[in-house]
Amino acid sequence: MRAQPIRILLVDDDASFLHSLEALLTGKPGLEIVGKAASGKEALAAAARAEPDVAVIDVLMPTMSGIECAHLLQERYPKARVILISGSIFEDKRPHPDARGTDAYLEKSEVPERLHAMILALAAGTTAAPLSRTNA
């Protein structure tokens, strides 16, 4: 069991969804939100300050996609685990599993019931993290 809390970085350009993510995870035992960001650039700066264990990153963001942000974050912090999330209803806007190169993917509609368990699984080093029902 981990002695230290799981350090989490939340990244979404939608301020209300970012706030919802924070509210969902705040107060959960063993979790600590160490940063929030509204863009890929902000996320990389926050990661440099906090070195998160897990980053939850929105796929569709302006100037730098969540996929690009995830790849840069994992290059700089190889131990960090990344969960991509997307609310897009358009199939072509969802990352293909082979192209993601990240640890997990969730539709935003699945976040309330599955994000906490997925964070715990990834932080524990479980290789069989629960995948999204969609596009997995």
N, C-alpha and C positions, 0 to 999 in steps of 0.2 A: 504494500500500500504506500502511496506517496505521502511523504511527510510535509511537503510544500504544496500549496494550492496550484491548480492548473492555471497558468497565466494565459489570458485570452485577449486577442485583438479583434475588434469588430470593425468591419469596413463596409459602408453602404452610402451612396450619394443621396438617398432618400432619408432625410432627417427623421421623419416620423417612424420609418421602419428601423432605423438605427436605434432610436429610443426604445422601440418595442423589443429589439434584441437585448438591449441592456436590461430592461425591466424583466424579461423572461429569465435571464441568467443571474441577476443580482439576488444574493441571498441563498443561492444553491450551495450546499456544503462542498468544500473542496475546489471551488472555482473563484477566480479573481479576475475581474476585467481590468487589464493594465493599459488599455488604450482604445480609442475610438477614432475613426477617420472617415472623411467623406470623399476621399479620392485615393487613387493609387499612390500618388506622390506623398500625401499625408500619411498613408499606411506605412510606407517604407521609412519615413522619418519616425513614426511612432514605434515601429519595430526596432529601430536602432536604439531608441531610448529604453524600451521595455523588454526586448528579446522574448516574445511570447512563445508559449508551448504550442498553442493552437490559434490560427487565424481563421475567422469566418468572413469570407469575401464575396460581395455581390459580383456577378458576372458582367453585367452591363453598367458601365460607368463612363462618363465622358473623359476624354484625353488619354486615359490608360484603362484598358479593359481589366476586368478582374482576373482573367487568365494570365495576362501579361504581368500584372502585379503579383500574382501567386508564384509565377516562375521566378521573378526577381527576388521575391522574399525567400523562396526555397534555395536559390543560389547563395544568398547571403547568410541564411540561417538554416542549414540543412536539417537540423533536428526539429524545426518547426513543422507542425502538421497543418494542412490547409483544407478547409471545407468550403467549396464554392456553393453559392446559393443563387437561384434565379427565380424571378417571378414572371418571366416571359412566357406567353402562351404560344409563341411562334417557334416551331421546331427548329428553324434555321438560326434562331438566336440562342438556342441552348448549346452548350459545349458538347461535342461528341466525346464519349468516354476515352477514346484513344488520344484525343487532342488535349484533354484536360491536364494530364500529368500531375494531378494533385491527389490528395488522399481520399476525398469523398465529395459527394455532390448531393444537394437537396433542393427540391422545389421550395419556394418560400411558403407555400401552403402546408408543407410537411414540417416546417421549422418548429412550431409549438410542441408537437408531440415527439419529435425525433432528435432535435439538436442536442439536448443535454446528454442523452445516451451516446450519441455519436462522438461528442467531445470526450466523454469518459473512455470510450473504446479506443480512440486514437491516442489519447494521452497514456493509456495503459500499454500501448504497443500492440494492441490486438490487430492483427493483419486483416481479419475479416470484419472490418467496420461495416455496420449496416449501411447498405447503399440505398439510394433513392429508388423508389418504385418506377420513376419516370426516367427514361434514357440512361439506364444503368447497364 
